């Protein structure tokens, strides 16, 4: 069995990085979607 050192600091850093990554990915996706015209978005979805 493997034992990894786990401290509160590592746990907080991991959760913070996960949240930051989600926010960045969501912001990039939202920014790209906001730049599309509605007609272009519907055309590419069909």
mmCIF file as Biopython writes it, N, C-alpha, C and O atoms, coordinates in Angstrom:
data_model
#
loop_
_atom_site.group_PDB
_atom_site.id
_atom_site.type_symbol
_atom_site.label_atom_id
_atom_site.label_alt_id
_atom_site.label_comp_id
_atom_site.label_asym_id
_atom_site.label_entity_id
_atom_site.label_seq_id
_atom_site.pdbx_PDB_ins_code
_atom_site.Cartn_x
_atom_site.Cartn_y
_atom_site.Cartn_z
_atom_site.occupancy
_atom_site.B_iso_or_equiv
_atom_site.auth_seq_id
_atom_site.auth_asym_id
_atom_site.pdbx_PDB_model_num
ATOM 1   N N  . UNK A ? 1  ? 0.848   -1.185 0.000   1.0 0.0 1  A 1 
ATOM 2   C CA . UNK A ? 1  ? 0.000   0.000  0.000   1.0 0.0 1  A 1 
ATOM 3   C C  . UNK A ? 1  ? 0.892   1.246  0.000   1.0 0.0 1  A 1 
ATOM 4   O O  . UNK A ? 1  ? 1.906   1.297  0.695   1.0 0.0 1  A 1 
ATOM 5   N N  . UNK A ? 2  ? 0.504   2.226  -0.776  1.0 0.0 2  A 1 
ATOM 6   C CA . UNK A ? 2  ? 1.266   3.461  -0.856  1.0 0.0 2  A 1 
ATOM 7   C C  . UNK A ? 2  ? 0.750   4.464  0.168   1.0 0.0 2  A 1 
ATOM 8   O O  . UNK A ? 2  ? -0.451  4.560  0.418   1.0 0.0 2  A 1 
ATOM 9   N N  . UNK A ? 3  ? 1.663   5.195  0.742   1.0 0.0 3  A 1 
ATOM 10  C CA . UNK A ? 3  ? 1.305   6.239  1.700   1.0 0.0 3  A 1 
ATOM 11  C C  . UNK A ? 3  ? 1.868   7.559  1.195   1.0 0.0 3  A 1 
ATOM 12  O O  . UNK A ? 3  ? 3.084   7.719  1.086   1.0 0.0 3  A 1 
ATOM 13  N N  . UNK A ? 4  ? 0.994   8.495  0.891   1.0 0.0 4  A 1 
ATOM 14  C CA . UNK A ? 4  ? 1.418   9.812  0.441   1.0 0.0 4  A 1 
ATOM 15  C C  . UNK A ? 4  ? 1.247   10.794 1.585   1.0 0.0 4  A 1 
ATOM 16  O O  . UNK A ? 4  ? 0.247   10.754 2.302   1.0 0.0 4  A 1 
ATOM 17  N N  . UNK A ? 5  ? 2.229   11.682 1.757   1.0 0.0 5  A 1 
ATOM 18  C CA . UNK A ? 5  ? 2.076   12.691 2.814   1.0 0.0 5  A 1 
ATOM 19  C C  . UNK A ? 5  ? 0.952   13.662 2.461   1.0 0.0 5  A 1 
ATOM 20  O O  . UNK A ? 5  ? 0.981   14.298 1.407   1.0 0.0 5  A 1 
ATOM 21  N N  . UNK A ? 6  ? -0.018  13.769 3.329   1.0 0.0 6  A 1 
ATOM 22  C CA . UNK A ? 6  ? -1.171  14.628 3.073   1.0 0.0 6  A 1 
ATOM 23  C C  . UNK A ? 6  ? -1.330  15.576 4.240   1.0 0.0 6  A 1 
ATOM 24  O O  . UNK A ? 6  ? -1.560  15.163 5.376   1.0 0.0 6  A 1 
ATOM 25  N N  . UNK A ? 7  ? -1.203  16.846 3.938   1.0 0.0 7  A 1 
ATOM 26  C CA . UNK A ? 7  ? -1.371  17.850 4.985   1.0 0.0 7  A 1 
ATOM 27  C C  . UNK A ? 7  ? -2.514  18.780 4.579   1.0 0.0 7  A 1 
ATOM 28  O O  . UNK A ? 7  ? -3.015  18.726 3.456   1.0 0.0 7  A 1 
ATOM 29  N N  . UNK A ? 8  ? -2.901  19.611 5.498   1.0 0.0 8  A 1 
ATOM 30  C CA . UNK A ? 8  ? -3.990  20.554 5.227   1.0 0.0 8  A 1 
ATOM 31  C C  . UNK A ? 8  ? -3.576  21.513 4.116   1.0 0.0 8  A 1 
ATOM 32  O O  . UNK A ? 8  ? -4.398  21.865 3.270   1.0 0.0 8  A 1 
ATOM 33  N N  . UNK A ? 9  ? -2.329  21.936 4.106   1.0 0.0 9  A 1 
ATOM 34  C CA . UNK A ? 9  ? -1.855  22.862 3.068   1.0 0.0 9  A 1 
ATOM 35  C C  . UNK A ? 9  ? -1.930  22.263 1.682   1.0 0.0 9  A 1 
ATOM 36  O O  . UNK A ? 9  ? -2.326  22.936 0.731   1.0 0.0 9  A 1 
ATOM 37  N N  . UNK A ? 10 ? -1.550  20.993 1.559   1.0 0.0 10 A 1 
ATOM 38  C CA . UNK A ? 10 ? -1.609  20.323 0.260   1.0 0.0 10 A 1 
ATOM 39  C C  . UNK A ? 10 ? -3.057  20.176 -0.181  1.0 0.0 10 A 1 
ATOM 40  O O  . UNK A ? 10 ? -3.375  20.373 -1.354  1.0 0.0 10 A 1 
ATOM 41  N N  . UNK A ? 11 ? -3.926  19.833 0.744   1.0 0.0 11 A 1 
ATOM 42  C CA . UNK A ? 11 ? -5.342  19.671 0.426   1.0 0.0 11 A 1 
ATOM 43  C C  . UNK A ? 11 ? -5.962  20.995 -0.028  1.0 0.0 11 A 1 
ATOM 44  O O  . UNK A ? 11 ? -6.713  21.027 -1.003  1.0 0.0 11 A 1 
ATOM 45  N N  . UNK A ? 12 ? -5.654  22.071 0.669   1.0 0.0 12 A 1 
ATOM 46  C CA . UNK A ? 12 ? -6.179  23.393 0.300   1.0 0.0 12 A 1 
ATOM 47  C C  . UNK A ? 12 ? -5.638  23.819 -1.062  1.0 0.0 12 A 1 
ATOM 48  O O  . UNK A ? 12 ? -6.373  24.374 -1.880  1.0 0.0 12 A 1 
ATOM 49  N N  . UNK A ? 13 ? -4.349  23.559 -1.306  1.0 0.0 13 A 1 
ATOM 50  C CA . UNK A ? 13 ? -3.758  23.906 -2.600  1.0 0.0 13 A 1 
ATOM 51  C C  . UNK A ? 13 ? -4.401  23.114 -3.723  1.0 0.0 13 A 1 
ATOM 52  O O  . UNK A ? 13 ? -4.650  23.668 -4.794  1.0 0.0 13 A 1 
ATOM 53  N N  . UNK A ? 14 ? -4.676  21.840 -3.512  1.0 0.0 14 A 1 
ATOM 54  C CA . UNK A ? 14 ? -5.294  21.010 -4.544  1.0 0.0 14 A 1 
ATOM 55  C C  . UNK A ? 14 ? -6.710  21.487 -4.858  1.0 0.0 14 A 1 
ATOM 56  O O  . UNK A ? 14 ? -7.090  21.585 -6.025  1.0 0.0 14 A 1 
ATOM 57  N N  . UNK A ? 15 ? -7.482  21.780 -3.830  1.0 0.0 15 A 1 
ATOM 58  C CA . UNK A ? 15 ? -8.841  22.277 -4.046  1.0 0.0 15 A 1 
ATOM 59  C C  . UNK A ? 15 ? -8.801  23.643 -4.731  1.0 0.0 15 A 1 
ATOM 60  O O  . UNK A ? 15 ? -9.602  23.908 -5.628  1.0 0.0 15 A 1 
ATOM 61  N N  . UNK A ? 16 ? -7.891  24.498 -4.323  1.0 0.0 16 A 1 
ATOM 62  C CA . UNK A ? 16 ? -7.758  25.816 -4.940  1.0 0.0 16 A 1 
ATOM 63  C C  . UNK A ? 16 ? -7.383  25.727 -6.409  1.0 0.0 16 A 1 
ATOM 64  O O  . UNK A ? 16 ? -7.921  26.462 -7.237  1.0 0.0 16 A 1 
ATOM 65  N N  . UNK A ? 17 ? -6.455  24.822 -6.737  1.0 0.0 17 A 1 
ATOM 66  C CA . UNK A ? 17 ? -6.069  24.653 -8.138  1.0 0.0 17 A 1 
ATOM 67  C C  . UNK A ? 17 ? -7.225  24.092 -8.962  1.0 0.0 17 A 1 
ATOM 68  O O  . UNK A ? 17 ? -7.409  24.484 -10.115 1.0 0.0 17 A 1 
ATOM 69  N N  . UNK A ? 18 ? -7.995  23.190 -8.390  1.0 0.0 18 A 1 
ATOM 70  C CA . UNK A ? 18 ? -9.146  22.632 -9.105  1.0 0.0 18 A 1 
ATOM 71  C C  . UNK A ? 18 ? -10.183 23.715 -9.381  1.0 0.0 18 A 1 
ATOM 72  O O  . UNK A ? 18 ? -10.729 23.788 -10.482 1.0 0.0 18 A 1 
ATOM 73  N N  . UNK A ? 19 ? -10.452 24.544 -8.395  1.0 0.0 19 A 1 
ATOM 74  C CA . UNK A ? 19 ? -11.422 25.630 -8.572  1.0 0.0 19 A 1 
ATOM 75  C C  . UNK A ? 19 ? -10.905 26.638 -9.593  1.0 0.0 19 A 1 
ATOM 76  O O  . UNK A ? 19 ? -11.655 27.087 -10.459 1.0 0.0 19 A 1 
ATOM 77  N N  . UNK A ? 20 ? -9.629  26.992 -9.492  1.0 0.0 20 A 1 
ATOM 78  C CA . UNK A ? 20 ? -9.042  27.941 -10.434 1.0 0.0 20 A 1 
ATOM 79  C C  . UNK A ? 20 ? -9.077  27.396 -11.858 1.0 0.0 20 A 1 
ATOM 80  O O  . UNK A ? 20 ? -9.391  28.129 -12.796 1.0 0.0 20 A 1 
ATOM 81  N N  . UNK A ? 21 ? -8.759  26.126 -12.022 1.0 0.0 21 A 1 
ATOM 82  C CA . UNK A ? 21 ? -8.811  25.518 -13.350 1.0 0.0 21 A 1 
ATOM 83  C C  . UNK A ? 21 ? -10.217 25.521 -13.920 1.0 0.0 21 A 1 
ATOM 84  O O  . UNK A ? 21 ? -10.402 25.779 -15.109 1.0 0.0 21 A 1 
ATOM 85  N N  . UNK A ? 22 ? -11.205 25.237 -13.090 1.0 0.0 22 A 1 
ATOM 86  C CA . UNK A ? 22 ? -12.595 25.264 -13.548 1.0 0.0 22 A 1 
ATOM 87  C C  . UNK A ? 22 ? -13.041 26.656 -13.943 1.0 0.0 22 A 1 
ATOM 88  O O  . UNK A ? 22 ? -13.740 26.835 -14.941 1.0 0.0 22 A 1 
ATOM 89  N N  . UNK A ? 23 ? -12.636 27.638 -13.159 1.0 0.0 23 A 1 
ATOM 90  C CA . UNK A ? 23 ? -13.004 29.021 -13.483 1.0 0.0 23 A 1 
ATOM 91  C C  . UNK A ? 23 ? -12.358 29.487 -14.783 1.0 0.0 23 A 1 
ATOM 92  O O  . UNK A ? 23 ? -13.002 30.147 -15.598 1.0 0.0 23 A 1 
ATOM 93  N N  . UNK A ? 24 ? -11.101 29.147 -14.974 1.0 0.0 24 A 1 
ATOM 94  C CA . UNK A ? 24 ? -10.408 29.550 -16.205 1.0 0.0 24 A 1 
ATOM 95  C C  . UNK A ? 24 ? -11.039 28.861 -17.416 1.0 0.0 24 A 1 
ATOM 96  O O  . UNK A ? 24 ? -11.282 29.502 -18.438 1.0 0.0 24 A 1 
ATOM 97  N N  . UNK A ? 25 ? -11.302 27.567 -17.303 1.0 0.0 25 A 1 
ATOM 98  C CA . UNK A ? 25 ? -11.914 26.841 -18.420 1.0 0.0 25 A 1 
ATOM 99  C C  . UNK A ? 25 ? -13.307 27.395 -18.727 1.0 0.0 25 A 1 
ATOM 100 O O  . UNK A ? 25 ? -13.661 27.550 -19.895 1.0 0.0 25 A 1 
ATOM 101 N N  . UNK A ? 26 ? -14.090 27.691 -17.709 1.0 0.0 26 A 1 
ATOM 102 C CA . UNK A ? 26 ? -15.415 28.260 -17.919 1.0 0.0 26 A 1 
ATOM 103 C C  . UNK A ? 26 ? -15.357 29.648 -18.526 1.0 0.0 26 A 1 
ATOM 104 O O  . UNK A ? 26 ? -16.173 29.990 -19.382 1.0 0.0 26 A 1 
ATOM 105 N N  . UNK A ? 27 ? -14.404 30.443 -18.092 1.0 0.0 27 A 1 
ATOM 106 C CA . UNK A ? 27 ? -14.277 31.797 -18.629 1.0 0.0 27 A 1 
ATOM 107 C C  . UNK A ? 27 ? -13.862 31.768 -20.092 1.0 0.0 27 A 1 
ATOM 108 O O  . UNK A ? 27 ? -14.365 32.555 -20.895 1.0 0.0 27 A 1 
ATOM 109 N N  . UNK A ? 28 ? -12.954 30.873 -20.445 1.0 0.0 28 A 1 
ATOM 110 C CA . UNK A ? 28 ? -12.522 30.781 -21.843 1.0 0.0 28 A 1 
ATOM 111 C C  . UNK A ? 28 ? -13.677 30.295 -22.719 1.0 0.0 28 A 1 
ATOM 112 O O  . UNK A ? 28 ? -13.901 30.837 -23.802 1.0 0.0 28 A 1 
ATOM 113 N N  . UNK A ? 29 ? -14.406 29.287 -22.265 1.0 0.0 29 A 1 
ATOM 114 C CA . UNK A ? 29 ? -15.548 28.800 -23.032 1.0 0.0 29 A 1 
ATOM 115 C C  . UNK A ? 29 ? -16.632 29.851 -23.174 1.0 0.0 29 A 1 
ATOM 116 O O  . UNK A ? 29 ? -17.209 30.008 -24.250 1.0 0.0 29 A 1 
ATOM 117 N N  . UNK A ? 30 ? -16.910 30.566 -22.108 1.0 0.0 30 A 1 
ATOM 118 C CA . UNK A ? 30 ? -17.915 31.625 -22.161 1.0 0.0 30 A 1 
ATOM 119 C C  . UNK A ? 30 ? -17.499 32.770 -23.059 1.0 0.0 30 A 1 
ATOM 120 O O  . UNK A ? 30 ? -18.326 33.339 -23.771 1.0 0.0 30 A 1 
ATOM 121 N N  . UNK A ? 31 ? -16.217 33.110 -23.028 1.0 0.0 31 A 1 
ATOM 122 C CA . UNK A ? 31 ? -15.707 34.200 -23.871 1.0 0.0 31 A 1 
ATOM 123 C C  . UNK A ? 31 ? -15.814 33.812 -25.346 1.0 0.0 31 A 1 
ATOM 124 O O  . UNK A ? 31 ? -16.193 34.632 -26.183 1.0 0.0 31 A 1 
ATOM 125 N N  . UNK A ? 32 ? -15.479 32.559 -25.658 1.0 0.0 32 A 1 
ATOM 126 C CA . UNK A ? 32 ? -15.580 32.102 -27.056 1.0 0.0 32 A 1 
ATOM 127 C C  . UNK A ? 32 ? -17.037 32.060 -27.504 1.0 0.0 32 A 1 
ATOM 128 O O  . UNK A ? 32 ? -17.344 32.435 -28.636 1.0 0.0 32 A 1 
ATOM 129 N N  . UNK A ? 33 ? -17.931 31.612 -26.637 1.0 0.0 33 A 1 
ATOM 130 C CA . UNK A ? 33 ? -19.346 31.547 -26.996 1.0 0.0 33 A 1 
ATOM 131 C C  . UNK A ? 33 ? -19.933 32.946 -27.156 1.0 0.0 33 A 1 
ATOM 132 O O  . UNK A ? 33 ? -20.789 33.160 -28.014 1.0 0.0 33 A 1 
ATOM 133 N N  . UNK A ? 34 ? -19.491 33.888 -26.352 1.0 0.0 34 A 1 
ATOM 134 C CA . UNK A ? 34 ? -20.022 35.253 -26.427 1.0 0.0 34 A 1 
ATOM 135 C C  . UNK A ? 34 ? -19.595 35.959 -27.712 1.0 0.0 34 A 1 
ATOM 136 O O  . UNK A ? 34 ? -20.275 36.877 -28.170 1.0 0.0 34 A 1 
ATOM 137 N N  . UNK A ? 35 ? -18.483 35.539 -28.290 1.0 0.0 35 A 1 
ATOM 138 C CA . UNK A ? 35 ? -18.008 36.173 -29.521 1.0 0.0 35 A 1 
ATOM 139 C C  . UNK A ? 35 ? -18.781 35.702 -30.747 1.0 0.0 35 A 1 
ATOM 140 O O  . UNK A ? 35 ? -18.775 36.387 -31.770 1.0 0.0 35 A 1 
ATOM 141 N N  . UNK A ? 36 ? -19.446 34.550 -30.672 1.0 0.0 36 A 1 
ATOM 142 C CA . UNK A ? 36 ? -20.189 34.026 -31.818 1.0 0.0 36 A 1 
ATOM 143 C C  . UNK A ? 36 ? -21.525 34.752 -31.977 1.0 0.0 36 A 1 
ATOM 144 O O  . UNK A ? 36 ? -22.175 35.124 -31.000 1.0 0.0 36 A 1 
ATOM 145 N N  . UNK A ? 37 ? -21.903 34.935 -33.206 1.0 0.0 37 A 1 
ATOM 146 C CA . UNK A ? 37 ? -23.246 35.450 -33.444 1.0 0.0 37 A 1 
ATOM 147 C C  . UNK A ? 37 ? -24.229 34.306 -33.237 1.0 0.0 37 A 1 
ATOM 148 O O  . UNK A ? 37 ? -23.856 33.145 -33.406 1.0 0.0 37 A 1 
ATOM 149 N N  . UNK A ? 38 ? -25.476 34.602 -32.875 1.0 0.0 38 A 1 
ATOM 150 C CA . UNK A ? 38 ? -26.458 33.527 -32.662 1.0 0.0 38 A 1 
ATOM 151 C C  . UNK A ? 38 ? -26.652 32.653 -33.905 1.0 0.0 38 A 1 
ATOM 152 O O  . UNK A ? 38 ? -26.800 31.437 -33.785 1.0 0.0 38 A 1 
ATOM 153 N N  . UNK A ? 39 ? -26.652 33.255 -35.083 1.0 0.0 39 A 1 
ATOM 154 C CA . UNK A ? 39 ? -26.840 32.478 -36.300 1.0 0.0 39 A 1 
ATOM 155 C C  . UNK A ? 39 ? -25.670 31.524 -36.528 1.0 0.0 39 A 1 
ATOM 156 O O  . UNK A ? 39 ? -25.875 30.372 -36.909 1.0 0.0 39 A 1 
ATOM 157 N N  . UNK A ? 40 ? -24.466 31.989 -36.301 1.0 0.0 40 A 1 
ATOM 158 C CA . UNK A ? 40 ? -23.290 31.139 -36.452 1.0 0.0 40 A 1 
ATOM 159 C C  . UNK A ? 40 ? -23.276 30.012 -35.435 1.0 0.0 40 A 1 
ATOM 160 O O  . UNK A ? 40 ? -22.886 28.890 -35.758 1.0 0.0 40 A 1 
ATOM 161 N N  . UNK A ? 41 ? -23.693 30.298 -34.220 1.0 0.0 41 A 1 
ATOM 162 C CA . UNK A ? 41 ? -23.736 29.266 -33.183 1.0 0.0 41 A 1 
ATOM 163 C C  . UNK A ? 41 ? -24.746 28.182 -33.534 1.0 0.0 41 A 1 
ATOM 164 O O  . UNK A ? 41 ? -24.478 26.995 -33.351 1.0 0.0 41 A 1 
ATOM 165 N N  . UNK A ? 42 ? -25.912 28.593 -34.041 1.0 0.0 42 A 1 
ATOM 166 C CA . UNK A ? 42 ? -26.920 27.607 -34.433 1.0 0.0 42 A 1 
ATOM 167 C C  . UNK A ? 42 ? -26.482 26.810 -35.652 1.0 0.0 42 A 1 
ATOM 168 O O  . UNK A ? 42 ? -26.785 25.622 -35.757 1.0 0.0 42 A 1 
ATOM 169 N N  . UNK A ? 43 ? -25.784 27.440 -36.555 1.0 0.0 43 A 1 
ATOM 170 C CA . UNK A ? 43 ? -25.335 26.764 -37.762 1.0 0.0 43 A 1 
ATOM 171 C C  . UNK A ? 43 ? -24.287 25.680 -37.409 1.0 0.0 43 A 1 
ATOM 172 O O  . UNK A ? 43 ? -24.314 24.586 -37.972 1.0 0.0 43 A 1 
ATOM 173 N N  . UNK A ? 44 ? -23.381 25.990 -36.488 1.0 0.0 44 A 1 
ATOM 174 C CA . UNK A ? 44 ? -22.354 25.029 -36.131 1.0 0.0 44 A 1 
ATOM 175 C C  . UNK A ? 44 ? -22.886 23.928 -35.216 1.0 0.0 44 A 1 
ATOM 176 O O  . UNK A ? 44 ? -22.280 22.860 -35.137 1.0 0.0 44 A 1 
ATOM 177 N N  . UNK A ? 45 ? -23.990 24.155 -34.532 1.0 0.0 45 A 1 
ATOM 178 C CA . UNK A ? 45 ? -24.561 23.138 -33.631 1.0 0.0 45 A 1 
ATOM 179 C C  . UNK A ? 45 ? -25.358 22.098 -34.399 1.0 0.0 45 A 1 
ATOM 180 O O  . UNK A ? 45 ? -25.475 20.959 -33.946 1.0 0.0 45 A 1 
ATOM 181 N N  . UNK A ? 46 ? -25.902 22.460 -35.539 1.0 0.0 46 A 1 
ATOM 182 C CA . UNK A ? 46 ? -26.751 21.522 -36.298 1.0 0.0 46 A 1 
ATOM 183 C C  . UNK A ? 46 ? -25.936 20.658 -37.235 1.0 0.0 46 A 1 
ATOM 184 O O  . UNK A ? 46 ? -26.493 19.819 -37.943 1.0 0.0 46 A 1 
#
